Amino acid sequence: MRFCLIDRITHLEPGRSIAAVKNLSLAEEYLADHFPAFPVMPGVLMLEAMVQAGAWLIRASDDFAESTILLKETRNVKYGSFVEPGRQLVVTAEILEHGARETKLKASGTVDGEPTVSGRIVLERFNHRDRDPELGRMDEVLITALREMYSTLYRPV
């Protein structure tokens, strides 16, 4: 993951659901271009926040069994209001189906209770060693780094 669009996980039920937040700051580089006179979070990044929340849910549910989780498919993605700097995007995801290599989720994002994005996503999970046994060490490094990031994002009460 080259950038993190989840600042904190606020609720987690492994195998079921997750809630997380993204605090949008004017300091975020992409806002200078999207749009200069009216900075808002791009829709594709709202979708990516839902993907990342879903990925954290899967990792927690499977005890970090796979090093890589990727977006495979989106369905019925709808956008509502804008997410402006200074606002907090609350992202939720719920597992609909958890198969051997794919997980189907229903996800959404809101700002102050107003819908900003929603849809269904399919995430694919795998380890690189399954495709090339020589990449097993890479899986270990990735999983270790993800566990460290997770411990920063989620601190259950």
Order of alpha helices (4+ residues) and beta strands (2+ residues): beta-beta-alpha-beta-beta-beta-beta-alpha
